[in-house]
Amino acid sequence: MKVSLLRRFWVTFVATTIGLYASGCNRFRTKGSEHIPRQGGVLFAANHISGYETVLIPWAILKIQPWQMIWAPAKEELFNHPFLRWFFVSLGAFPVKRGRDVRATAVLSKLLKTEKVMLFPEGTRRPDGSLGKGNRGVGKLIYDARPVVIPVALTGLNHWRFPGIGQRGKAHFGPPLDLSDLYLLDDHKETHQMIVERVMAAIADGLVKSTTPSPSLKKEGRF
């Protein structure tokens, strides 16, 4: 999708500004950034524990791959106010109606062919940090578009308060998922369910890894 250089600069500027607050005044860290593809046709599937990740995931990507667009669906209530609508749209967000939104699904399918898209398979925020079930519609979307799927596990951000200093948070980017065996199955709801379950299992695995200190750090006594 053709996007002006000015808009790319704006997105990078906003994400970097918030990212500097997150990593400078607070302790937001990323792990697994080597798994972030440089080309498009990518779905970043993350757990949804706060509002911070909607900017911090793009920042984690843009700090190593600047000037890119990270597209994301968001609930339509966020777009009711004219200024907020302009702000969110300028950053790559677009409204999605609750329930089955055919138009938004079509937009997502098109974007996933060539662009980078951020999505929360649970469909709703879980402030307690627990991992919920994935929406089967996400499995259908992946089955149809066949993007590279990168699971993203987020921890700590549900405890953040603004303004705050010294707060901890982490984003763990996992390796691309191999869904080739599921793509061989028929286009049925059972297949879509298996796809989203594999995505959620990968996020769960990332949550375990992001909260388990490495052996070297244990020896150093840093945990």
Secondary structure, 3 states (H helix, E strand, C coil): CCCCHHHHHHHHHHHHHHHHHHHHHCEEEEECHHHCCCCCCEEEEECCCCCCHHHHHHHHHHCCCCCCCEEEEEEHHHHCCHHHHHHHHHCCEEEECCCCCHHHHHHHHHHHHHCEEEECCCCCCCCCCCCCCCCHHHHHHHHHHCCEEEEEEEECHHHCCCCCCCCEEEEEECCCCCCHHHHCCCCCHHHHHHHHHHHHHHHHHHHHHHHCCCHHHHHHCCC
